[in-house]
Amino acid sequence: MLGLNTGKRPPRASRALAWLMARTGKAGDYTPGEQSDPFAHSFATDALTHDQARYERYRAQLLANRDLALGGATWGWVDFAFSACAWLRRSPGVEAISIPVTIVGAGLDSRVLNPDLRSIAQRIPKGRYLELDGAFHEILIETDEHRARFWAAFDETVDAFAATSPTAAD
C-alpha cells in the first residue's frame, strides 16, 4: 500500500489523530467504524472483489485457519501506514530502483489512494502504473477479466526484466 484512503476525513487530521492515539495507549484499539471480528464481513459489504466464488474460497481459508484472519485497522497500524507512506514519498531511493516495476491499482479501491500509487510508479525510472477500471481492492481474487489484465502486466514486467538480466541465459 502506498497511500491510505481516509475517506471524507482530512488526511492531515487523520494522520495526527493516529499518531496521538498510537502514543497514548490506544495503538491496539480499532479505529472508528472498523470491526475486530474479521468474520463479520460478507461478500455484499466487504468491497474486496466482484467474484463471489473467490470471496467464499478466501473466507473458507480464513475459517479453516483463523490465525490468518485480520480484523479492522487499529490506531497503531494506521499510524505505521501513514509513516511508511510518508517515508516512501520523500525517499530518494525510489528513483534508484533500476529494474522494471509495474504498480497495479484497483479502480474501485476504497482502501488505497491510486494517485499515490501512480506518483510512486512515475518516480521509478522503469516504472509504470496500471489501473484496473472497475476492480476492487483484492485484485488476485477479482473476476477473470481483472485478473487476466493483472497477469498480462505481470508477465510483461517479468519478461522485460528477464530479457536484460545477465542470468537470464543461464
Short mmCIF file of the C-alpha atoms (twelve columns), coordinates in Angstrom:
data_MODEL
# 
_entry.id   MODEL 
# 
loop_
_atom_site.group_PDB 
_atom_site.id 
_atom_site.type_symbol 
_atom_site.label_atom_id 
_atom_site.label_alt_id 
_atom_site.label_comp_id 
_atom_site.label_asym_id 
_atom_site.label_seq_id 
_atom_site.Cartn_x 
_atom_site.Cartn_y 
_atom_site.Cartn_z 
_atom_site.pdbx_PDB_model_num 
ATOM 1   C CA . MET A 1   0.000   0.000   0.000   1 
ATOM 2   C CA . LEU A 2   1.385   3.362   -0.966  1 
ATOM 3   C CA . GLY A 3   -1.427  5.695   0.061   1 
ATOM 4   C CA . LEU A 4   -4.055  5.354   2.768   1 
ATOM 5   C CA . ASN A 5   -7.612  6.361   1.894   1 
ATOM 6   C CA . THR A 6   -9.107  8.351   4.772   1 
ATOM 7   C CA . GLY A 7   -12.484 8.772   3.108   1 
ATOM 8   C CA . LYS A 8   -14.148 12.061  3.993   1 
ATOM 9   C CA . ARG A 9   -11.706 12.755  6.825   1 
ATOM 10  C CA . PRO A 10  -8.864  15.197  6.093   1 
ATOM 11  C CA . PRO A 11  -5.619  13.201  5.682   1 
ATOM 12  C CA . ARG A 12  -3.543  15.509  7.913   1 
ATOM 13  C CA . ALA A 13  -6.076  15.360  10.725  1 
ATOM 14  C CA . SER A 14  -6.338  11.583  10.339  1 
ATOM 15  C CA . ARG A 15  -2.582  11.196  10.486  1 
ATOM 16  C CA . ALA A 16  -2.294  13.438  13.553  1 
ATOM 17  C CA . LEU A 17  -5.076  11.551  15.318  1 
ATOM 18  C CA . ALA A 18  -3.491  8.169   14.515  1 
ATOM 19  C CA . TRP A 19  -0.130  9.407   15.819  1 
ATOM 20  C CA . LEU A 20  -1.737  10.655  19.032  1 
ATOM 21  C CA . MET A 21  -3.824  7.520   19.631  1 
ATOM 22  C CA . ALA A 22  -0.835  5.241   18.996  1 
ATOM 23  C CA . ARG A 23  1.199   7.098   21.613  1 
ATOM 24  C CA . THR A 24  -1.449  7.324   24.311  1 
ATOM 25  C CA . GLY A 25  -2.067  3.636   24.897  1 
ATOM 26  C CA . LYS A 26  -4.606  3.139   22.105  1 
ATOM 27  C CA . ALA A 27  -2.354  1.566   19.441  1 
ATOM 28  C CA . GLY A 28  -4.188  -1.765  19.681  1 
ATOM 29  C CA . ASP A 29  -7.675  -0.237  19.600  1 
ATOM 30  C CA . TYR A 30  -9.684  -0.362  16.385  1 
ATOM 31  C CA . THR A 31  -10.348 2.885   14.576  1 
ATOM 32  C CA . PRO A 32  -13.984 4.070   14.431  1 
ATOM 33  C CA . GLY A 33  -16.074 2.008   12.068  1 
ATOM 34  C CA . GLU A 34  -13.613 -0.879  11.979  1 
ATOM 35  C CA . GLN A 35  -14.558 -4.306  13.275  1 
ATOM 36  C CA . SER A 36  -12.451 -6.529  15.468  1 
ATOM 37  C CA . ASP A 37  -14.217 -9.619  14.101  1 
ATOM 38  C CA . PRO A 38  -12.798 -10.478 10.674  1 
ATOM 39  C CA . PHE A 39  -15.737 -12.807 10.077  1 
ATOM 40  C CA . ALA A 40  -18.362 -10.074 10.483  1 
ATOM 41  C CA . HIS A 41  -17.917 -9.040  6.834   1 
ATOM 42  C CA . SER A 42  -19.868 -10.517 3.954   1 
ATOM 43  C CA . PHE A 43  -19.401 -10.566 0.205   1 
ATOM 44  C CA . ALA A 44  -22.058 -7.862  -0.175  1 
ATOM 45  C CA . THR A 45  -20.423 -5.475  2.317   1 
ATOM 46  C CA . ASP A 46  -16.680 -6.067  2.008   1 
ATOM 47  C CA . ALA A 47  -15.756 -4.461  -1.369  1 
ATOM 48  C CA . LEU A 48  -12.773 -6.775  -1.813  1 
ATOM 49  C CA . THR A 49  -13.795 -8.486  -5.063  1 
ATOM 50  C CA . HIS A 50  -16.648 -8.816  -7.538  1 
ATOM 51  C CA . ASP A 51  -16.156 -12.605 -7.683  1 
ATOM 52  C CA . GLN A 52  -18.344 -14.248 -5.055  1 
ATOM 53  C CA . ALA A 53  -16.888 -17.742 -5.541  1 
ATOM 54  C CA . ARG A 54  -13.342 -16.481 -4.932  1 
ATOM 55  C CA . TYR A 55  -14.525 -14.431 -1.966  1 
ATOM 56  C CA . GLU A 56  -16.164 -17.527 -0.447  1 
ATOM 57  C CA . ARG A 57  -12.964 -19.534 -1.041  1 
ATOM 58  C CA . TYR A 58  -10.984 -16.788 0.696   1 
ATOM 59  C CA . ARG A 59  -13.411 -16.876 3.641   1 
ATOM 60  C CA . ALA A 60  -13.233 -20.681 3.796   1 
ATOM 61  C CA . GLN A 61  -9.440  -20.464 4.057   1 
ATOM 62  C CA . LEU A 62  -9.754  -17.997 6.925   1 
ATOM 63  C CA . LEU A 63  -12.306 -20.178 8.684   1 
ATOM 64  C CA . ALA A 64  -10.034 -23.212 8.266   1 
ATOM 65  C CA . ASN A 65  -7.109  -21.346 9.833   1 
ATOM 66  C CA . ARG A 66  -8.396  -18.472 11.939  1 
ATOM 67  C CA . ASP A 67  -4.839  -17.296 12.653  1 
ATOM 68  C CA . LEU A 68  -4.731  -15.955 9.080   1 
ATOM 69  C CA . ALA A 69  -7.703  -13.656 9.630   1 
ATOM 70  C CA . LEU A 70  -7.207  -9.960  10.247  1 
ATOM 71  C CA . GLY A 71  -9.599  -7.621  11.973  1 
ATOM 72  C CA . GLY A 72  -10.048 -3.993  11.042  1 
ATOM 73  C CA . ALA A 73  -7.408  -1.301  11.188  1 
ATOM 74  C CA . THR A 74  -6.020  -0.373  14.591  1 
ATOM 75  C CA . TRP A 75  -4.638  3.041   15.515  1 
ATOM 76  C CA . GLY A 76  -1.140  1.551   15.626  1 
ATOM 77  C CA . TRP A 77  -1.490  0.054   12.151  1 
ATOM 78  C CA . VAL A 78  -2.864  3.316   10.728  1 
ATOM 79  C CA . ASP A 79  -0.062  5.319   12.365  1 
ATOM 80  C CA . PHE A 80  2.560   2.980   10.894  1 
ATOM 81  C CA . ALA A 81  0.876   3.029   7.467   1 
ATOM 82  C CA . PHE A 82  0.892   6.835   7.395   1 
ATOM 83  C CA . SER A 83  4.559   6.901   8.461   1 
ATOM 84  C CA . ALA A 84  5.600   4.296   5.896   1 
ATOM 85  C CA . CYS A 85  3.749   6.077   3.092   1 
ATOM 86  C CA . ALA A 86  5.301   9.424   4.051   1 
ATOM 87  C CA . TRP A 87  8.772   7.878   4.157   1 
ATOM 88  C CA . LEU A 88  8.307   6.383   0.707   1 
ATOM 89  C CA . ARG A 89  7.040   9.677   -0.746  1 
ATOM 90  C CA . ARG A 90  10.189  11.508  0.378   1 
ATOM 91  C CA . SER A 91  12.698  8.682   -0.131  1 
ATOM 92  C CA . PRO A 92  15.236  9.342   -2.901  1 
ATOM 93  C CA . GLY A 93  15.755  5.590   -3.130  1 
ATOM 94  C CA . VAL A 94  12.662  5.239   -5.294  1 
ATOM 95  C CA . GLU A 95  14.478  6.874   -8.209  1 
ATOM 96  C CA . ALA A 96  17.359  4.422   -7.757  1 
ATOM 97  C CA . ILE A 97  15.229  1.350   -8.488  1 
ATOM 98  C CA . SER A 98  16.745  0.053   -11.701 1 
ATOM 99  C CA . ILE A 99  14.531  -2.913  -12.541 1 
ATOM 100 C CA . PRO A 100 11.180  -2.751  -14.334 1 
ATOM 101 C CA . VAL A 101 8.346   -2.258  -11.846 1 
ATOM 102 C CA . THR A 102 4.627   -2.303  -12.524 1 
ATOM 103 C CA . ILE A 103 2.328   -0.974  -9.822  1 
ATOM 104 C CA . VAL A 104 -1.258  -2.070  -10.295 1 
ATOM 105 C CA . GLY A 105 -4.158  -0.192  -8.735  1 
ATOM 106 C CA . ALA A 106 -7.773  -1.251  -8.417  1 
ATOM 107 C CA . GLY A 107 -10.040 1.385   -9.925  1 
ATOM 108 C CA . LEU A 108 -12.687 0.994   -7.209  1 
ATOM 109 C CA . ASP A 109 -10.308 0.557   -4.293  1 
ATOM 110 C CA . SER A 110 -11.794 2.020   -1.125  1 
ATOM 111 C CA . ARG A 111 -8.668  1.382   0.964   1 
ATOM 112 C CA . VAL A 112 -5.782  2.752   -1.124  1 
ATOM 113 C CA . LEU A 113 -5.210  6.066   -2.918  1 
ATOM 114 C CA . ASN A 114 -4.470  5.344   -6.553  1 
ATOM 115 C CA . PRO A 115 -2.920  8.783   -7.225  1 
ATOM 116 C CA . ASP A 116 -0.249  7.882   -4.645  1 
ATOM 117 C CA . LEU A 117 0.409   4.587   -6.435  1 
ATOM 118 C CA . ARG A 118 0.695   6.421   -9.752  1 
ATOM 119 C CA . SER A 119 3.040   9.024   -8.262  1 
ATOM 120 C CA . ILE A 120 5.471   6.405   -6.965  1 
ATOM 121 C CA . ALA A 121 5.377   4.496   -10.272 1 
ATOM 122 C CA . GLN A 122 6.254   7.700   -12.152 1 
ATOM 123 C CA . ARG A 123 9.350   8.197   -9.999  1 
ATOM 124 C CA . ILE A 124 10.761  4.752   -10.812 1 
ATOM 125 C CA . PRO A 125 12.880  5.012   -13.989 1 
ATOM 126 C CA . LYS A 126 11.421  1.810   -15.462 1 
ATOM 127 C CA . GLY A 127 8.174   2.106   -13.564 1 
ATOM 128 C CA . ARG A 128 4.674   2.066   -14.875 1 
ATOM 129 C CA . TYR A 129 1.238   2.292   -13.360 1 
ATOM 130 C CA . LEU A 130 -1.745  0.264   -14.484 1 
ATOM 131 C CA . GLU A 131 -5.207  0.896   -13.091 1 
ATOM 132 C CA . LEU A 132 -7.786  -1.832  -13.450 1 
ATOM 133 C CA . ASP A 133 -11.010 0.090   -14.001 1 
ATOM 134 C CA . GLY A 134 -13.875 -1.420  -12.060 1 
ATOM 135 C CA . ALA A 135 -11.723 -3.684  -9.867  1 
ATOM 136 C CA . PHE A 136 -11.977 -3.816  -6.093  1 
ATOM 137 C CA . HIS A 137 -9.034  -3.975  -3.652  1 
ATOM 138 C CA . GLU A 138 -8.046  -7.667  -3.836  1 
ATOM 139 C CA . ILE A 139 -7.055  -7.935  -7.488  1 
ATOM 140 C CA . LEU A 140 -5.807  -11.521 -7.233  1 
ATOM 141 C CA . ILE A 141 -9.259  -12.757 -6.210  1 
ATOM 142 C CA . GLU A 142 -11.128 -10.489 -8.618  1 
ATOM 143 C CA . THR A 143 -13.030 -11.603 -11.709 1 
ATOM 144 C CA . ASP A 144 -11.219 -13.383 -14.534 1 
ATOM 145 C CA . GLU A 145 -11.230 -10.197 -16.642 1 
ATOM 146 C CA . HIS A 146 -9.392  -8.153  -13.994 1 
ATOM 147 C CA . ARG A 147 -7.016  -10.991 -13.127 1 
ATOM 148 C CA . ALA A 148 -6.138  -11.501 -16.796 1 
ATOM 149 C CA . ARG A 149 -5.125  -7.846  -17.126 1 
ATOM 150 C CA . PHE A 150 -3.056  -8.094  -13.940 1 
ATOM 151 C CA . TRP A 151 -1.265  -11.265 -15.067 1 
ATOM 152 C CA . ALA A 152 -0.606  -9.826  -18.548 1 
ATOM 153 C CA . ALA A 153 1.051   -6.792  -16.927 1 
ATOM 154 C CA . PHE A 154 2.978   -9.080  -14.575 1 
ATOM 155 C CA . ASP A 155 4.237   -11.188 -17.481 1 
ATOM 156 C CA . GLU A 156 5.289   -8.076  -19.438 1 
ATOM 157 C CA . THR A 157 7.239   -6.795  -16.442 1 
ATOM 158 C CA . VAL A 158 8.945   -10.106 -15.739 1 
ATOM 159 C CA . ASP A 159 9.732   -10.646 -19.420 1 
ATOM 160 C CA . ALA A 160 11.292  -7.169  -19.634 1 
ATOM 161 C CA . PHE A 161 13.483  -7.955  -16.626 1 
ATOM 162 C CA . ALA A 162 14.412  -11.423 -17.857 1 
ATOM 163 C CA . ALA A 163 15.494  -10.002 -21.221 1 
ATOM 164 C CA . THR A 164 18.013  -7.693  -19.521 1 
ATOM 165 C CA . SER A 165 19.128  -9.962  -16.691 1 
ATOM 166 C CA . PRO A 166 22.669  -11.359 -17.038 1 
ATOM 167 C CA . THR A 167 21.471  -14.652 -15.562 1 
ATOM 168 C CA . ALA A 168 18.540  -14.999 -17.981 1 
ATOM 169 C CA . ALA A 169 20.605  -17.138 -20.354 1 
ATOM 170 C CA . ASP A 170 21.779  -19.494 -17.587 1 
# 
